[in-house]
Amino acid sequence: MYKIVVPGDFLSRDVKRAGEGTYVEDGCVYAYRYGILDEKEEIRVVALSGKYVPCRGDVVIGRIVDFSFPYWVVDIASPYKALLHVAEVAEEGERIEMGRMHEYLDIDDIIVAKVKSIDASMRVELSLMKEFRVRRGDRLIEISHTKIPRIIGRHGSMIKMLKERSGCFIFISKNGRIWIKGREDAVNIVSEAILMIAEEAHTSGLTDRVARMLDSFRFQRRRQQREAGLKGETGKRGGENVVSGSVVSRVGGNEKGIEHERVGECEGGSGESEQSGGSNRSRRIEGAA
């Protein structure tokens, strides 16, 4: 059973295990916020609600929203805007001038970054994780950051199942944004599963329901592949040049390798979706034509 704690609740005398959402006073660990107590490894309190508050070392997915030389201003789904210095983007020996910042990162570009520092006034500075490049056609889902532990699952069980049964690349950030890429049909089912997990995180039997959803998808895809294969064989016997299999949409890239993101309306065949009346959103990354 989950244990709900409120700020000031005594949690432990083992101060070495004090983690996120706790504070230490007079040799004891207390709850810093309202949430669920997690004592599996370190002692931490997982918030039940509220905005994401960055911590040093967090890996986040951010959106460029403004220029303030020598920084890009980045939205990290938090009350606090973050700053990315031009030195984080420039190659060794390269100098980025104010008038050329948009050539490297422009408004609405999506980045993966790590929280480098936070000062007393909550000025957040980021370091760019250049090895991760969000491209056109990739999917970005935004849920409450408080649901991220449930998406990961105990000992990583849920995220492992999502990856293995869909074949998708799934990148989960601390601030509630999830980046997915893969076959369009697989990305769609993973997006649906993640949004379901976020909405039903408090319910029992959730893992089994997600497993059934993914297994049904795999069964349907194998059946479609078999049918496509049979059609291909028929076409070859009839002397026709037939290419069977599903169409894999290719993503385009620009010289930066970082693409724009745009939330589209829910139109048939667009592959985009947005849930009204809630904070959970699924969107496709689009690039400028």
N, C-alpha and C positions, 0 to 999 in steps of 0.2 A: 504493500500500500504506500501511496505517496504521503509525505508529511509536509503540510503547509506551515510555513513560518512567517513571522512578521518582523519588521525592524526592531532590534533590541533583544530578540529571543536568544537565550543561551544555547550554544550548539556543541561546544567541546572545550576541553582544556589542552588539547593537542594543537598548539599554535603553529607548529611546523606544517600542518596540513591545511591551514587557512587558505582559501582560494577566492575565486570570483564571487562577489555578492556578500562578502563577510568583512568583519573588521575585528581587530584584536585590541583588547583593553584589559589591563591588570591580569595578564596571563591567561585570558579566556577568549574564545572565539564566539562572536555574536553575529546574528543576521543583520546585514546592511539594508536589505530590501525585502519586500513581500514576494514570496515565491515558493518553489518546491525545493526541499532539502535533498542534496545529492552527496552521499558520503562514500561512493564506490572507491574513489582514489583519494583525491583531495576533498576537503570539505568546501562545498560551494552551494550557492542559492541561485537556482534558475528562475529568472523573472517570469511571472505569468502574463504580464502586460507591460506596456511602456515602450518608449522609443529606445533605439540602440544608442548606447553611450560607449564611445570607443575606448579601448585600452591599448597600451603600448604592446606591439607585437601582433595585434589582430591583422588578419588578412581580409581585405574588403574589396568589393567591386564598386567602383565609383563612376560618376558621370561628370564630365567637364561642364561647368555652368558659367564660368566667367574667366577673364584675364585680369591679373593685378601684378604686373611685372615686378619682380622676376618669378612670379608664381602663377600657376593655374589654380583656380578655385574649383573644388571638387565636392559634389553632393555625394555623401556616403550614407544616405537614408538615416540621418541623425539630426538632432537639433543644432549640431555643431558642424559648420562647413570645414573642410580640410584643405590644406595647401600642398601643392606639388611644385617643388623648385625646378627651374629649367635645367639645373645641373643633373637632375635625375634622368632627364631625357636625352641630353646632349651626349654625343660620343666623345671619347677622350680627345682633348685639345680643341673641341668644337665650341663655338660661342653662338648662342641663340639670342638674336636681337628682339626687342619688343615687337616690332612690326612683322616678324616672321614666326611668332609663336603659333599662329593658327596653321602653319604648314606642318607642324609636328603633332599638335593635338588641338582639335577645334571644338567648338561648342557642341555638346551632345555626344562626343566621343566617349567610349566606354573603356575603362582601364582596370587592371588588377593591381593592387598596391598593398603595402604593409604599413601599418601605423608606426612611424619612426619615433615620434615624440609628442608629448602633450604637456603644455605648461599649466600653471595655476589658473590662468584665465580661459582654459580649454581651447587654446590655439593648437590645432592638430596639424602635424606635418607628416607627409607620406613619403615613402620610397617606392619607386615604380618597379614592379616585378616584370621585367622585359621578356622573360621566357614565356609569359602567357599573353596571347594576342586574341582578342575577341574579334571575330570576323563577321562579315555580312552573311546572313542566313542562319547564324547561331541563335539559339533561344535563350532569353533571360527571364527568369521567374523571380518575383519579389514576394516574399512572405514575411510574417512577423519574425524578427530575429529570435524571439523566445521559442519558436517552433523548430529551430535548427537542430537541437539535440535529438528531437524525435525523428527528423529526416535521416540523421546519421544512424540512430538506433544504438542499442546496447552493444558495446565493443565493435561498433561499425557494421552491425548486422543488416540494418535496413538499406543503407547506401550500397553495401556490397551486393545485396540482392537486386537492387535497381540497376546497377551497372552490368552485372553478369547476365541477367535475363533480358536486357534490352540491347546490350552491345554499345550503349552510348557512353560518351565522355561526359562526366558530371563533375562540376567544380562548385563546391559549397563555400561561401564566404561567411564571415562572422556577422556581417550586418544584414543578413536575411536575403541576400541576392544569390541566385543559383544559376550558373551558366551551363547550358546543355548543348551538345552537338552530336550529330549522327544522322542516320537515315531519317527522313521526315516522319514516316509512320512511327518509328521508334521514339523519336523526340516527342511526338504528340502524346503517346501513351505514358511516357515518363513524366511529362508535364502534368497530365491528368492525375497520375498517381501521387505526385508530390503535393499538388493542391488538395487532394483528398486527405493525405496524411496531415497536412496543416490544419484542415477543417475538423478532422476527427481524431486529433492527437490524444484526446482525453478518453477515448472509448476503448473497450476491450475487443480483442479479436482483430485488431487493425492489421497486424502483420499478415495474418491469413487472408484477409480480403485483398490486400495489395498483391500477395503471391498469386491468388486466383486471377486477378486482373492481368498480371504479366504473363501467366501461363496461357491464358486465353488468347492474348495477343500473339504469343509465339506459335501457338497451334494454328491460328488463322494465317500467319505469315508463311509457315511451312506448307500449308494447303495451297496457298496462292502460288508459291514457288513451284510446287508439283504440277499444278494446272498449267502454269506458264511453260514449264518444261515439256509437258505433253503437247501443247500447242506448237512449241518450237520444233519438236520432232515431226509432227504432222506437216508443218510447213516445209521442212527439209525434204521429206519424202515426196512432196508435191512439186519439188523443184523451185520452191520459193525461198527467198532470202529472209528468214525470220530471226529477229533478235528477241529473246525472251528475258524475263526478269523485270524487277521493279526499277523505275527511274530514280536515280540518286541525284538530288539537286546539288549542283556544285556552288560553292560559295566564292564570291569574288573578293579580291583584296586590292587595297591601294598600296602605295609605296610605304606608308606608315605601318600597314598591317593592323591598324586599329580602325574599326568602322563605326559609323553613326548608328544610333538606336532610335527607332521611332515607334510609338504605339499606334497601331492601326485599328480601324474599326473592325468589328467581327463580321467579315464578309465571307461568304462561302468560297472555299478553296484558297484562302489567304494564308492559312496555317497559323493565324494569330488568334488569341483570345484574351478577353479581359473580363474578370468577374466583377459585376456591379454590386454595390452594397457591402464591399469588404476590401481588405487591404491586400489580398492575395492576387497577384497579376502574373500573366504569362504573355510574353511578347517576343516577336522575332526581331533580331538585329537587322536593320536595313542600312544600306550604303547609299551615298549620293550617286545619282546616275552619271 
